[in-house]
Amino acid sequence: MSVEKKPRLAVIAGPTAVGKGTVVRALLEKYPHVYLSVSATTRAPREGEIDGQDYHFLSHEDFEGAIARDEFLEWATVHKVNKYGTLKAPIEAQLAQGVPAILEIDLAGVRQVRQQMPDALFIFIAPPSWEELVKRLQGRGTESAEEMTRRLETAKLELAAKDEFDHIVVNDEVDRTVSELAELLELA
Ligand code: 5GP
């Protein structure tokens, strides 16, 4: 008889444009029972992004209100401009129902979750090389030159912290990366 295991929270981080979003979307397509946390952010929606699906897009005022009401598991100011945060209630509800959950957050957020949920699985998605990361960011073409510079500065700090994670997964090719993640999350 198999022993029922407690579902785990997987926390995924990695530098800008490493392909975290693409990899996580592909993972969810393959394993639709996994719950992906929808973060709140003060950033404006990019073209095609849907409120409540990609993010909960909040005003600065509403975000501050949620902080004051202690509704966040973690929150951080990312790339020095906008606030991003994970709401506690939906994550706790999913885990309580036995559903494995994924958070895709920045390094400051990772450190907060580690304090509160040390049993979570912490995974860093790394680029094959620095040059490849710059190429992916330029290729995306969604950020201004100033924003790209700021994101690359943050990326250097994030890459320097990769050893804080339980696992480092190099995103060299989406399907391969998804398989590796599925094994780590014990979905495969
Ligand atoms: P983007 O603006 O490109 O959608 O996201 C920028 C960064 O914000 C991502 O690298 C992601 O790691 C981080 N981020 C997204 N949601 C959250 C969150 O809920 N909490 C924290 N701490 N960071 C987040």
Residues whose N, C-alpha, C, O or C-beta is under 5 A from the ligand:
A	BS01	5GP	G14 S39 A40 E74 W75 A76 V78 Y84 G85 T86 E104 I105 D106 G109
